[in-house]
Amino acid sequence: MAVSPKYQARGGRLVALITIIDAMSACWFGYCQGVFAGVLVSPDFLTLFPAINNGNISGAVTSSFLLGAFVGALLASFVLGDKLGRKKTILAAHVLNTVGAALQVSAYGLPQLVIGRTLNGIGIGVTSSISPVYLGECVKPHLRGRLLVIGASANISSFALANWISYTLAFRGGALQWRLPLAIQLVFPFIIFPIAPFVPESPRWLVLAGQDDAAKRVLSLLNNTSVDDESVMADYNSIKASMRLERAHRVPLTDALRGRDKLQNLRRLILSCGTQFMQQFTGINSLGFYLPTLLHERVGYDLQTSKLLAAVSGTVYLIAALFALPVIDRVGRRKLMLYGTLGMAACHFISSLTLKAAQDDPSRAKTFGSVAVAFFIIYHAVFAPTWGGIPWVYAAEVNSLGWRARGAGAATATNWLLGFAVVQFTKVGIDNLQWSFFLIFAILCVTFLPVVYCFYPETAGRKLEDMDEMFVRNPSWFVFGREEMTQTTRPQAFVDAELARISDSEVTIVEVVVVSDKDKDEDKKCSV
């Protein structure tokens, strides 16, 4: 699936197209997360599917999407990502997304609805794992954080859009109120598939697959230069040398999973999964899927007002996410995660206490309920530029080339599995624990602060090939107090190491050419 070189995009235009594919994949992901909250409270939907009124069944139907996404992330991680390539994997998953969406829109029975959500979930699980990796492997370090955050912002924008569509249709009756929002997601394939022929495969995957000439061509397209240009050869040699380093230190999988490899792939995998674990237990999916229900049943707002407030919260979420663009590379991943945990903990504490006050004093329930709603919205404003996008960026950066698809897939699988668990117990938790349910998330956010501070190295400002050097040079799991592991600018030691890798790679290439020429001369002598 490719176009003639005459029509092939190059340089900034090519990077823009790849970013659009990632952004649209993220949009589909965000829309699927946001749309079902409105569907769950639509009268026609509840009439057609009365079993949804049962909290356990409601949780199961909602979570089927998340469970499917967990399976999809595992498929991306260990089956598709490295075998098919990044681009083909993304496109295959979007075909599955399209089928799943069509089944949901046309559902008249609960089994069809669940199957459609599960298939949709599998497709989203694959794309949410591989799409950030694909973009991260195609762009320069100084752009990588910002462009990956564009994907996260696109995710949030479609989440907000889903909430506004739900609110707009709340004033209409009948099946249109829930079938149209589900059908709108079928717009995304009409944007993604026409762009696909104009974008290439990831150059780093091509090197991994042994397609070196194709990798050089892609690097030349991304750099908007010729294949023989010095910048192309420098990038290629750095990637190739990094891959040779990984292969030189390769150990059996069992040893890698015991932490016995020099590149510390297990540690990097745990760091990736850890960001997603912490993201889920900040409570984002509990509010994302159940905020309208919470406002309607616990705070006392009518259905339309509940949907309006959820839409307003989604819009604030989107605006706040845009603040990550100018700061993610300047402030760095570590500091944003640290600031975010403190802010979210404060929001959950205040929301919990005001919900308790509303429960204890019914005469002032409206006032205290409004304060709780305000801090739920502030929570989204804090989450969006910090924990909203960084886990996806971090997993696409920190893993080695050979483990990048596995690491990103395992991290995404962690996100979806824990998202499944959180959504499954949220409704039951709110029903039973009431105001104290969100106190759990407040306490968890506080515990995440020392975890990030002690164990998470900075990845901003580094080339992807620097990550191996970073973990080889710093085998201790503790990173605090080590400037090389926490500074946001690229350490000079990593620059020197890259120059050495490129130099060694060039020498190796020359040696191979010389040996090849000698073999040819000997063959000629033998033939004479």
Disulfide bonds with the S-S distance in Angstrom:
none
